[in-house]
Amino acid sequence: MKEVIVYQIDSFTKEKFKGNPAGVVLNAENMTSEEMQLVARELNNSETAFVFKSDSQEENFDYNVRYFTPTTEVPSCGHATIAALYAKAQEDQLDSCTLTIKTQIGILPIHIERKNNDYLITMTQGSFELSPAFDVSTTQKIVQALGLTIDDLDEKCPVQIASTGHSKVMIGIKSNRVLNQLAPDLTVLARLSKEIGCNGYFVFTFDTHEKDILTNGRMFAPAIGIAEDPVTGNANGPLGGYLIQNKIKETADGIFEFTGKQGEAINRMGKVEVKVQVKNNQPERISITGNAVGVFTTTMNLY
C-alpha cells in the first residue's frame, strides 16, 4: 500500500475558496503515471502537481514536478507550481530560498520568499515564443466559438498563440462587461484546438477601471478537460511577452511589470504579478509571482 500526502492549495490569493485551486502530492516518488492521472481526476482541479525527488545523482535540480488535468498530463502549469512550492515550503518550514524544479519544459528556478511566517512564490517560466497572427478565417472561427464578434476585438491586439511552455491563444477585447458575459461554445473550442495546435484561449481586456490592475482575463481549455481555469499563470505570463513583442506596451528601463486579474466572472478572483525582462525590445525572461493559501491536507492510500 502506498500512502501519499495531498494538499489542496488556492493560488494567486490569500483568501480560501478564491483564486485557482490546485492539488499537490508531495511524496509522489513511487506513483505510476496512471495513479497520478487517477488522483488528478479524483481531485478534479484544473491541475494537480506531483512532486518527487530525482533518483539520479547526475541531474542538478531539487525536485521533479509533473502536472495532470483531470484528463491528461500537461508540460507546465503556473498556478500548480505556485501551489506545489507553497505546500513544500509549509511542509518543511523553509526559509527564503531558491529551488530548482525539473518539468517537461526544462529546469526552472522557483524563488520562495518567507514573510511573516507565510510565503510568496515566484516562478521563472520557460522561454517565450510568439506564433504569427492567425489568418482572417481562423480568427473568425475562434471569435465565433467564444461568442464574440470581430467588433469586440481590441484593434491593437492580434489574435495569436503565445507560450512560456504551455501555449495559449491571446484574444484582446475592448469591454470588461463583454468579458464577464462570455458563454463560449466549448465543443467548438475543443475541436478548434486540434486544428490550431493550442488548447487554451485567453480572453483579456485593458478595461479594468482599477489603476493597479492592467488586465482582466478569462481562460478556457475544454480540449484538456478545463471548461474555465480561474487564474492562469501560463496565460498571464505569456501575455506580458505578447504585449512587449507587439509593442502594445513599452518599457524604458528593460523591465515591464503588471498585475493581471482573473476569475471575477466565476467568483474565484485572483491576481498574478508578471515581470518581463526586456532586451533589445524583446521579452527575454518572464516570471510570475503569487500568493497562496492552504485549504486542506490529507493522506490518500493507493492500494
Salt bridges, closest charged atoms under 4 A:
ASP10 OD1 - ARG268 NH2 3.20
GLU35 OE1 - LYS2 NZ 2.76
GLU47 OE1 - HIS79 ND1 3.89
GLU59 OE2 - LYS102 NZ 2.50
GLU73 OE2 - ARG66 NE 2.88
ASP92 OD2 - LYS88 NZ 3.42
ASP95 OD1 - ARG114 NH1 3.62
ASP118 OD2 - LYS14 NZ 2.47
ASP154 OD2 - LYS156 NZ 3.17
GLU155 OE2 - LYS174 NZ 3.36
GLU195 OE1 - LYS141 NZ 3.48
ASP207 OD1 - HIS209 NE2 2.87
GLU210 OE2 - LYS261 NZ 2.54
GLU228 OE1 - ARG218 NH2 2.79
GLU264 OE2 - LYS261 NZ 3.57
